[in-house]
Amino acid sequence: TGVPRVLATVADTRGSTPRKAGAQMLLRPDGTFSGTIGGGCGEAEVWQEAMETMADGRPRTVLVDLTEPVDGDDKICGGVMRVFVERIG
Protein backbone atom coordinates (compact mmCIF):
# COMPACT_ATOMS: atom_id res chain seq x y z
CA THR A 1 0.00 0.00 0.00
CA GLY A 2 2.88 2.38 0.71
CA VAL A 3 0.90 4.39 3.25
CA PRO A 4 2.82 4.66 6.52
CA ARG A 5 1.23 3.26 9.63
CA VAL A 6 2.49 3.12 13.19
CA LEU A 7 2.25 -0.06 15.23
CA ALA A 8 2.24 0.22 19.03
CA THR A 9 2.88 -3.08 20.81
CA VAL A 10 2.85 -3.69 24.57
CA ALA A 11 6.37 -5.09 25.08
CA ASP A 12 6.07 -5.96 28.76
CA THR A 13 4.08 -5.18 31.86
CA ARG A 14 4.56 -5.09 35.63
CA GLY A 15 1.70 -5.17 38.08
CA SER A 16 -1.93 -4.77 37.08
CA THR A 17 -2.39 -3.33 33.58
CA PRO A 18 -5.43 -3.17 31.27
CA ARG A 19 -3.69 -5.21 28.55
CA LYS A 20 -0.78 -7.62 28.60
CA ALA A 21 2.33 -8.05 26.44
CA GLY A 22 1.48 -8.51 22.78
CA ALA A 23 -1.55 -6.18 22.72
CA GLN A 24 -1.39 -3.90 19.68
CA MET A 25 -2.80 -0.70 18.30
CA LEU A 26 -2.37 0.33 14.64
CA LEU A 27 -2.45 4.07 13.90
CA ARG A 28 -3.17 5.70 10.55
CA PRO A 29 -1.73 9.03 9.34
CA ASP A 30 -5.01 10.83 10.13
CA GLY A 31 -4.78 9.76 13.78
CA THR A 32 -7.50 7.11 13.67
CA PHE A 33 -6.57 3.68 14.98
CA SER A 34 -7.56 0.02 15.23
CA GLY A 35 -7.08 -2.10 18.32
CA THR A 36 -6.27 -0.97 21.83
CA ILE A 37 -3.49 -1.14 24.35
CA GLY A 38 -5.75 -0.28 27.24
CA GLY A 39 -7.61 2.98 26.74
CA GLY A 40 -7.60 6.04 28.97
CA CYS A 41 -4.68 8.35 29.64
CA GLY A 42 -2.07 5.66 28.98
CA GLU A 43 -3.37 5.01 25.49
CA ALA A 44 -3.58 8.77 24.84
CA GLU A 45 0.08 9.10 25.87
CA VAL A 46 1.11 6.31 23.48
CA TRP A 47 -1.05 7.83 20.70
CA GLN A 48 0.84 11.13 21.07
CA GLU A 49 4.23 9.38 20.82
CA ALA A 50 2.96 7.29 17.89
CA MET A 51 2.07 10.43 15.96
CA GLU A 52 5.65 11.67 16.58
CA THR A 53 6.93 8.37 15.15
CA MET A 54 4.58 8.82 12.17
CA ALA A 55 6.23 12.21 11.53
CA ASP A 56 9.90 11.39 12.13
CA GLY A 57 10.06 7.63 11.46
CA ARG A 58 12.01 6.95 14.65
CA PRO A 59 10.91 3.97 16.73
CA ARG A 60 10.57 4.62 20.44
CA THR A 61 9.60 2.95 23.67
CA VAL A 62 6.93 4.61 25.80
CA LEU A 63 6.78 3.92 29.53
CA VAL A 64 3.15 4.07 30.68
CA ASP A 65 3.02 4.40 34.46
CA LEU A 66 -0.42 3.55 35.83
CA THR A 67 0.64 3.60 39.48
CA GLU A 68 0.05 7.27 40.31
CA PRO A 69 -3.38 8.08 41.70
CA VAL A 70 -5.13 10.75 39.64
CA ASP A 71 -8.53 12.38 39.55
CA GLY A 72 -10.87 10.25 37.50
CA ASP A 73 -11.14 6.55 36.90
CA ASP A 74 -8.80 5.83 34.00
CA LYS A 75 -5.56 5.10 35.88
CA ILE A 76 -6.74 2.65 38.49
CA CYS A 77 -4.75 -0.39 37.35
CA GLY A 78 -1.60 0.24 39.37
CA GLY A 79 0.94 -1.27 36.97
CA VAL A 80 3.52 -0.19 34.40
CA MET A 81 3.61 -0.99 30.67
CA ARG A 82 6.43 -0.57 28.17
CA VAL A 83 5.06 0.03 24.68
CA PHE A 84 7.23 -0.23 21.56
CA VAL A 85 6.17 2.16 18.79
CA GLU A 86 7.41 1.71 15.20
CA ARG A 87 6.50 2.97 11.74
CA ILE A 88 5.60 0.21 9.29
CA GLY A 89 4.47 0.00 5.66
C-alpha positions as CSV (number, residue, x, y, z in Angstrom):
1,T,0.0,0.0,0.0
2,G,2.9,2.4,0.7
3,V,0.9,4.4,3.2
4,P,2.8,4.7,6.5
5,R,1.2,3.3,9.6
6,V,2.5,3.1,13.2
7,L,2.2,-0.1,15.2
8,A,2.2,0.2,19.0
9,T,2.9,-3.1,20.8
10,V,2.9,-3.7,24.6
11,A,6.4,-5.1,25.1
12,D,6.1,-6.0,28.8
13,T,4.1,-5.2,31.9
14,R,4.6,-5.1,35.6
15,G,1.7,-5.2,38.1
16,S,-1.9,-4.8,37.1
17,T,-2.4,-3.3,33.6
18,P,-5.4,-3.2,31.3
19,R,-3.7,-5.2,28.5
20,K,-0.8,-7.6,28.6
21,A,2.3,-8.0,26.4
22,G,1.5,-8.5,22.8
23,A,-1.6,-6.2,22.7
24,Q,-1.4,-3.9,19.7
25,M,-2.8,-0.7,18.3
26,L,-2.4,0.3,14.6
27,L,-2.5,4.1,13.9
28,R,-3.2,5.7,10.6
29,P,-1.7,9.0,9.3
30,D,-5.0,10.8,10.1
31,G,-4.8,9.8,13.8
32,T,-7.5,7.1,13.7
33,F,-6.6,3.7,15.0
34,S,-7.6,0.0,15.2
35,G,-7.1,-2.1,18.3
36,T,-6.3,-1.0,21.8
37,I,-3.5,-1.1,24.3
38,G,-5.8,-0.3,27.2
39,G,-7.6,3.0,26.7
40,G,-7.6,6.0,29.0
41,C,-4.7,8.3,29.6
42,G,-2.1,5.7,29.0
43,E,-3.4,5.0,25.5
44,A,-3.6,8.8,24.8
45,E,0.1,9.1,25.9
46,V,1.1,6.3,23.5
47,W,-1.1,7.8,20.7
48,Q,0.8,11.1,21.1
49,E,4.2,9.4,20.8
50,A,3.0,7.3,17.9
51,M,2.1,10.4,16.0
52,E,5.6,11.7,16.6
53,T,6.9,8.4,15.1
54,M,4.6,8.8,12.2
55,A,6.2,12.2,11.5
56,D,9.9,11.4,12.1
57,G,10.1,7.6,11.5
58,R,12.0,6.9,14.7
59,P,10.9,4.0,16.7
60,R,10.6,4.6,20.4
61,T,9.6,3.0,23.7
62,V,6.9,4.6,25.8
63,L,6.8,3.9,29.5
64,V,3.1,4.1,30.7
65,D,3.0,4.4,34.5
66,L,-0.4,3.5,35.8
67,T,0.6,3.6,39.5
68,E,0.1,7.3,40.3
69,P,-3.4,8.1,41.7
70,V,-5.1,10.7,39.6
71,D,-8.5,12.4,39.6
72,G,-10.9,10.2,37.5
73,D,-11.1,6.5,36.9
74,D,-8.8,5.8,34.0
75,K,-5.6,5.1,35.9
76,I,-6.7,2.7,38.5
77,C,-4.8,-0.4,37.4
78,G,-1.6,0.2,39.4
79,G,0.9,-1.3,37.0
80,V,3.5,-0.2,34.4
81,M,3.6,-1.0,30.7
82,R,6.4,-0.6,28.2
83,V,5.1,0.0,24.7
84,F,7.2,-0.2,21.6
85,V,6.2,2.2,18.8
86,E,7.4,1.7,15.2
87,R,6.5,3.0,11.7
88,I,5.6,0.2,9.3
89,G,4.5,0.0,5.7
